Amino acid sequence: MALYAYTAVLRSGTRIAGTEMAADADEVAARLQARSALPVNIGLAVPRQERFWNRLPLASRHRRDALVMTAELCTLISAGLTVDRALTIALERTPSVVMRQSLVRVRDTVRGGKALADAIEAEPAIFSRVYVALVRAGETSGHLDQALGRLHAYMSRGDAFRTQLQSALIYPAILLAAGVAALLLLSNLVLPQFVSMFADAGKTLPLATRVVMAGNRILGAIWPYLVVGAVLLVMLVRRMLKVPASRVRLHAALLRWPVLGALWRNIEAARLARTMGALLQSGVSVPVALGLALQVLSNASMQQGGLQALERIREGALVSDAMLRSRILPEVSIQLLAVGEETGRLDAMLFKQAELLEEASARRISTLLALLVPGLTIAIGLLVGSVMIAVMLAVLQLNEVVG
């Protein structure tokens, strides 16, 4: 199978162009003729913007591509286009080779008579089970455009939160990289020159300079062992995470950490609430919505608690009671769930709960960064300053030797 680009003319005289995934050009021509189109030109497609990063199957890139594609599908289907035609336009506009190839397969499956949800379900690397469930609910209700709109809003909110977090970490990362680069430059290029100068002059280096040089020699001797130890530690942790019981225990221990544990719990709870709210809003039943929402969690301990709550809900318990016993959500969130169940607006309360948890997480992250940046600046300043003192003392003593 290969991707072919074609141009053709309809009976009305309208010229059309597009792409098709097919075994050869003859198959593309046959498909066009079946749609009452006269092929004019058919050839192997040369993808636009064939950049290296557009070929990478990265999860973050898939999320962004899927977000843009979902917005385009929602707009096109709302305008009255068929799913087939909307997919064709969307795949022609995406710069990602991986996404374009996936959409071609989805479109061909839809043309074969299957539902859009069934088609995207065969592309798990691009479309999550939550995405499939929301699309299936929209197709079942006959309001696919509305389901895609809700899906886009759900994805946009998650993408905005991730972008906010990444943006907040840029400055500390640059500050740390600049500090480390300055330390390496001074310790490995500047100070060694003074060693040879003082040795030629038969003089002893200042104490501060000798201390810094000794520390640099020690690090130079042990850094291979530090690297090997770090690699072994990462391998050990990854092996532990592959064992479900060990992963649950480790994640449960991380949730008990001061500050960071509560932050992770809030982020996970917000993700669970927003996903479950979006599914309920699309008409998915409560047990199915909770089961799918649990799959977006990265904390195995909270997943286990959620599964216990799911079993209680299937046995007839209220969502708020089941969540309270599982302790995967804060107590305030449980109260909102109870109100939502009483008023019949559980989906709205879940969205409200997600907003509150995301705002609390954003405030806590801002506070942590407000403390981290000055602390990091002071620490790097002390380290660089100590090396600079060692350099200046060496310069002053060298001037005395020369004088």
Secondary structure, 3 states (H helix, E strand, C coil): CEEEEEEEEECCCCEEEEEEEECCHHHHHHHHHHCCEEEEEEEECCCCCCCHHHHCCCHHHHHHHHHHHHHHHHHHHHCCCCHHHHHHHHHHHCCCHHHHHHHHHHHHHHHCCCCHHHHHHCCCCCCCHHHHHHHHHHHHHCCHHHHHHHHHHHHHHHHHHHHHHHHHHHHHHHHHHHHHHHHHHHHHHHHHHHHHHHHHHCCCCCHHHHHHHHHHHHHHHHHHHHHHHHHHHHHHHHHHHCCHHHHHHHHHHHHCCCCHHHHHHHHHHHHHHHHHHHHHHCCCCHHHHHHHHHCCCCCHHHHHHHHHHHHHHHCCCCHHHHHHHHCCCCHHHHHHHHHHHHHCCHHHHHHHHHHHHHHHHHHHHHHHHHHHHHHHHHHHHHHHHHHHHHHHHHHHHHHHHHC
